Every structure is written in structure tokens, then in C-alpha cells.
């Protein structure tokens, strides 16, 4: 069942880099809400990260180009400010572990108290639940295989950053057969 396209959800994050777990949450959000704004967030008080903000927006756009009701926008500051600016009905957060829930629950209550925007949690599919941007950055930096963890545009960008070939995009179970 697809939700009414009158509902829009905001999916905020740094997405440095965007990975298959993020894509899973976006696709689930489209199924539930119809329209999604991916807010690629920049916190000016933190270092810029591995991939600069403009390039992250471009990469996320390339990764979700098959989803016509998804829009990608850069935002700085608080997610609730992005939610207000985008006039969304909900904030969506992906959950991988119980630890994620603890952090996100406190943030959701705070966000609701200051904005009235509710947060909806979407668990990543089991095959995506272990993926982390931090681990992808570490593995890529040490020339490990990450192409099965990220969409092709991100794999290519990381290959360019670290000077490595993109690699085999098949899951390990298929590569070892």
C-alpha cells in the first residue's frame, strides 16, 4: 500500500558517504509517505568531513534518481529547522541497533517539543543493518572492498578520493562462488 502523496517526510543526515542502508530507508519512506526530502546536513561547528557538502548532495541525487518523488537539499543547523523550511509532515530516522533507538528517541522527543514535527523510525532491512558511513570511510581509506555496501556513484567517488578501482559490485557470497 502506498501512502497519499500529500504526506512528505524529511530524512536528515550527513550522508558522508551515502550507503545502501540509507538508500533502503529512503525507499521505505517513499512507500510509506509518497514524497521524501533528503536533507544533507552540514554542521558548521564540525569539520567538513570526507566529501564536501555540494558533492554529497550530487552523489545522493545520483543514488535516488530512480525515485521521482524524492528531492535532495542541503541544509545547515538543526533538522527541525530543515523540517520547517521544507514544510514536511514527518522526520524519518533509520534504526540499525538498540543503541540507535536510545539516541534517536531522545532527539525525537526534543524535536517534537520544539517544532511539533513527529519522528518515525524505520528499521533497516537485516542485510543493511550493519552498514555505517564511518566504517565505509575507514575501509575505503585502507583500500578495502566497499562497492557492495554503497551505490555505484558513491563507490566511484570513493575510488576517486582514495585512488582505488571501484571494484566488484556483487555481494561477497556471489563473488566467492
Secondary structure, DSSP 4 states (H G I P E B T S, - for coil): -PPPTTEEEEEEE--TT--HHHHHHHHHHHHHHEEEEEEEEE-TTS---SS-HHHHHHHHHHHTTT-TTEEEEEEES-HHHHHHHHT-SEEEEEE-SHHHHHHHHHHHHHHHHHH--EEEEEEPPGGGTT--HHHHHHHHHTT---TTTS-HHHHHHHHHHHT------S-HHHHT-
